[in-house]
Amino acid sequence: MGSTTMTDDIGKRTIFLGQFRLVRLQVINWGTFNGYKDLPVEERGVLFTGPSGSGKSSLMDAHSAVLLPTHDQRFNASADLNVRGAKQGTRSVADYVRGAWSETNDEHNRSKVRYLRGGKPTWSAIAATYADGVDAITTAVVVKWFTGAETDGASLKTMYQLHHGHLDLTVLEEWAQRNFDTRWFKQTHPAHYPDSQAAYVRELGKRIGLGNSKTALSLLGKAKAMKNVGDLNLFIRGNMLDEPGTFDAAQKMLDAFTPLNEAYETARRAHAQEKVLREVPESWTAYRESGQTHNLAETLLGAPMEHYVRGVHVQAIREALDALDHEIKSLDADLGEQERRYEEAKSAYVSLDEQLRREGQALEEVKLRLDAANREVEARERTHRTYRTLVERIGEPCPEDEQTFVALRQKLPRILERAHQDKAEIEPRRHAVFAASGQARKQHETKATELATLQASRSLIPRREADRREMIADGAGVAVTELPYAAELIDVDEAEEQWRPAAEKVLRAFGLRLLVPAAHQRAVQQFIDNHDMRGVVEYSVVPAESTAADRAEPGTLASKLTVDETHTAGPWLAGQLAGRFDHVCVQTSEELDQHRTAVTLNGTVKLPGSHYRKDDRRALTDPASYILGGDIRAKVAALEAEVARLAEAEKQARAEADELDQRYRQVESTIEAATQLEGFTSWMQLDHWSATASAQGYAERIEQLRADNVDLQRLEDDRGAAEARWQSVADARSDLRNKLSALRARQTSWLNMLENETAEPHGTSNDAHRSYLDQVFADLELAVTPDNLAQVRVAFRKELERRRDAAEADRRYAHARLKSAIERFVEEWPDSAPDASGDVDRSGADFAALHADIVRRRLPNAMGRFQQMISEDMVPSISVLQRAIENAANEIQSRIDMVNSGLSRVEFNPGTHLQIAYQATPPAEVKEFRGNVDALLRDAPAARRDPEKLLGQFRRVRALMTRFTDDDAESRRWRDAVLDVRTSYFFYGIEKGADHDIVSTYRNTASSSGGEQEKLVAFCLAAALSYNLADPDSEGRPHFAPLMLDEAFSKSDEAFSQQALAAFDEFGFQMIIAAPIRMSGILEPFIGQVVLVDKRVAADGARSNATSATFSDLTPRQGRTAASVPAD
């Protein structure tokens, strides 16, 4: 860029090479400086001095405008803001550009500002040149202009410039003459032209060693007007310590969580999709196969089945005929042999019988009489046995002679009359006793079944409701465990057990309400709506994500209940209980009227509108019927006691019924027996004793005849044996003949049947049909004979129909499961559905393929990416934040040590040095965060191998991220406590003597005298600036040296001022000071140059000028101004 002879006035650097110092300040039309001013600045600093109001502060403000962002510029810093009525910002950039030089009142007594450059377009420019004394020179330029007569800052336009090397501001005059043609200027004078102040300040900071420290910039602005730092701890925190890098590390961590959370959602989505579609492949296969089976069975049920069964029948007939032919041939041979044996046995018997007839005619006659006598004995004994049984039934002794027989017959009318009376007495009672016994048995069986069901199901829900839920779950294709009753998730708090009876009464209906997840709403609704539920069904849909549940008010029924918060419906249910069951719990009914809704310990409920209700039905008062809670022990004990009581009641009722029934049957038996006994009119028909004696006489006669003729006895024995042999052979022959006759008849019938069957179509030529029908026939396990065709046909048809119906049922079931899964998928992920029509036949194969793709590719990829990100990105980024927190703390301590090293080189008071002391107390939040990080790092290896632990790792990460992103007051406090390491430090100043003993402790500068304040402020400023700008490689000297001090040390004596200036000098700062002439003697040892500023006022305005001078030039002026009070 262009340079002028003024640059020749800037000498070679002799101190602190590599440190950026101000070497030149140029202004055009700045305040009362009209036109162009070019001021070289000596490497050891410059003193702007002159009379009060001459424009010293204007030059300081010019440097602020080119160096600092607007909020740190602090124009007219020499003004005492502690004076009553004083205010910050009384000067503005617009005032400087217009050249405001006085303020008067107009004719209406309103304030009127007079400008040097008012009423027309005008412009101002400032340039500050910085050099490091080695090879780097940067000129920063800020140009401001009005294109019209405006005076407000909003109308100002700005151009920022950064040039390598020197730039003469006069090059802007042509730009102004060209009506502020910025485009032309940028093309003519290439340089860096930032488009905003932030970009300008950022780039300038990089070039001149300021870096990105906002605190350093702010502190440079504050230093101009720093009169008092107040609380040292707050000053050091706010002015020495930049926002630590932990906030950036936290943001990077949060940025890493965003893709991790997306990866988790992708994996969760894939897992959820796989779960919804898990049964689709199997159901799709079952749907297609059952459809094929149904169609095949339906096709075969007609003529194909008839032909196949006929073919089976023909085969069975042929096999049976072959077996029958063999059997007939065998029996024909046997019959010939039996015929021969029959003739031989018959001939032997006839011969012996004729011989016996000739020789034993008398014996035969006695035998005939014996046979007749024996038959009479048997008849009388049979009649007597019947008689004796009847007599025993009426409870009388059985007569054994005619006299007792007659006596009993005379007694029978009285027995009958008494029995009829007993029957008339018993009969009315039988029905009631039997009904009571049956009711007792039914009650016992019902409770016993309920107890068995409870022990098996481990649920307090009644069997009817449990069966109804199972029916709904099966029909809707939903797991029973996903449809809990509200009562299964609710229980009475252990400390409030006395309120269980009341809670059971009030919550009975609500407890038997099904809780349906929103994901299953459609399937459950459709099934319930399309089917008869055989009773009342109430259900509530539980949203997928529940808001924070309302807390139950203390003292209400809801507050005495607990909810299973581990269940997904728990939070929602807790909110429902808090809202629905806000009944105030009172001890007695007298307290009910004090509340809108309330319930007593005994279960009386008061409802709005002075409505009262108490339900003491046994189902609500019996502990065996309680439904609340998942612990069945109390209900099991109650049911066991109830079952035992009902068993005893049933036993007693049954015993009473049995006893009465026994009496009734005895009476009926007596009536029946007595009535039959009246039919026995003669003793002769019962007297088997006399008949036995007669038969015995005939038997003795036969024995006598046989004893008298031994040959006759032998002949009789031989005839008997021959007769037995003949009869046996005859029977065998007859059996064979009958069997052969039946077999030949069967053979004829089967032959006719075979002829008829083979005349009709039989068998099937379709291999697939035959294979399926063979399978059906084999599964029947039914033996086929020629005679059971009808049975086989019926069984075969039924089996085919059963298979057809079973296939159709399987097909419908598979269809329902497919449709439910597809509809759920389309509803939740329409963008991922291969087909959104819901048509199972059209889209079933696509969804089965989608499930296979999810299992094979999508889910493993998503889980792999999720695992990789949480292991390789997220956990390390959290660990990086932890290290950033530790590093920030170490950095603070390291830099404080470096600052203290600089302070130790300058005496604060004779023989003492000021040091910055601190106490570090990390808050509990930091320890909590460190514990979380340690846990994440500890579990990282296991999480790589175990999906469940990986998910747990993510949940911990997500909970941690929530703490960092939530915007409530507690979360913000926690976040700041963890990230802002500065808050864990308490800073204060200590003054140490030569022996390192603490002489004084400083916590607030306001408590010191004016001079002591300014010295302490100076030391604190030096420490703060050194902290932010120091270069650790150059013994703590700052990268950027210029330090502006406007009217500093106005209250200090010479000793205090020199000590303060020595501190700045020792730390390596280049002081740019605006001060009255009387201070020049004190400043001379620390300043390399003087610029004398004066101002002349004419009718057309005030104009300031600035010229270089020497300290010796100021000596005559010091006397004239010694008594003046500076106030620029």
Secondary structure, 3 states (H helix, E strand, C coil): CCCCHHHHHCCCCCCCCCCEEEEEEEEEEECCEEEEEEEECCCCEEEEECCCCCCHHHHHHHHHHHHCCHHHCCCCCCCCCCCCCCCCCCCCHHHHHHCEEEEEECCCCCEEEEECCCCCCEEEEEEEEEECCCCCEEEEEEEEEECCCCCCHHHCEEEEEEEECCCCHHHHHHHHHCCCCHHHHHHHCCCECCCCHHHHHHHHHHHHCCCCCHHHHHHHHHHCCCCCCCEHHHHHHHHCCCCCCHHHHHHHHHHHHHHHHHHHHHHHHHHHHHHHHCCHHHHHHHHHHHHHHHHHHHHHCCHHHHHHHHHHHHHHHHHHHHHHHHHHHHHHHHHHHHHHHHHHHHHHHHHHHHHHHHHCHHHHHHHHHHHHHHHHHHHHHHHHHHHHHHHHHCCCCCCCCHHHHHHHHHHHHHHHHHHHHHHHHHHHHHHHHHHHHHHHHHHHHHHHHHHHHHHHHCCCCCHHHHHHHHHHHHHHCCCHHHCCEHHHHEEECHHHHHHHHHHHHHHHHHHCCEEEEHHHHHHHHHHHHHCCCCCCCCEEEECCCCCCCCCCCCCECHHHEEECCCCCCHHHHHHHHHHHCCCEEECCHHHHHHCCCEEECCCCEEECCCEEECCCCHHHHCHHHCCCCCCCHHHHHHHHHHHHHHHHHHHHHHHHHHHHHHHHHHHHHHHHHHHHHCCCCCCCCCCHHHHHHHHHHHHHHHHHHHHHCHHHHHHHHHHHHHHHHHHHHHHHHHHHHHHHHHHHHHHHHHHHHHHHHHHCCCCCCCHHHHHHHHHHHHHHCCCCCCCCHHHHHHHHHHHHHHHHHHHHHHHHHHHHHHHHHHHHHHHHCHHHCCCCCCCHHHHHHHHHHHHHHHHHHHHHHHHHHHHHHHHHHHHHHHHHHHHHHHHHHHHHHHHHHHHHHHHCCCCCECCEEEEEEEEECCCHHHHHHHHHHHHHHHHHHHHHHCHHHHHHHHHHHHHHHHHHHCCCHHHHHHHHHHHCHHHHEEEEEEEECCCCCEEEEECEHHHCCHHHHHHHHHHHHHHHHHHHHECHHHCCCECECEEEEECCCCCCCHHHHHHHHHHHHHCCCEEEEECCHHHHHHHHHHCCCEEEEEEEEECCEEEEEEEEECHHHHHHHHHHHCCCCCCC
